[in-house]
Amino acid sequence: MPDGTDESEFDVFLTAYHFEGDRESLVLAADRLLTAYPPSSLSLFLCAARPGGLTVIDACPSEEVATAFRTSPQFAASLAAVGLPEPRIESLGDVHRSIVNELVDG
């Protein structure tokens, strides 16, 4: 591309995890959850506090990998260990394009 950006093809499937409850408690629990995963293992992690809870957007290489991750006993145990309730899970689909300019750490 003329601007030097790389537009090579990549596979990323997004899943939203919606947690209901006290926002402050959920944010603290989500921060604890992140300590269980090395940053290099996360290709994308977005955490948004919202009225009534918290939504986490996570990326996996494919829908199959996302499904295996979210249905694993280890994932359920990780949530329970940090005090996160069972989320409502929403498969968002494959990423068409992504632009990320900087790390946001609230």
C-alpha positions, 0 to 999 in steps of 0.5 A: 500500500502507498502509506506503507501499511501491511494489508496481508490477510489475517484470520481473527474471530471475535467473541463478546463476553457480557458479564452482568453485575457491579461494574467496579467488582467486574473490572477488578475481576477482569484485571485479575483474569488478565494476569493468568494470560501472558500479554503475548498470548492475546492478539486482541483484548478489549474490556468495556465497563458499561451500565449494568456490567462489563463486556470483554471482546476477545480475538482468536484465530478462528471460530473453532479455536474460539469455541474450544477456548470458551467451552474448555473447563480451564476457561470456566475455572479461570472465570470462577477463580477470579470471581467473574460470573458466567457470561452471556457469550456472543459470537461476533464473527470474522474481522474484515479490517482492524486499525489500532493506534495505541494502548488504552489502559483506563 
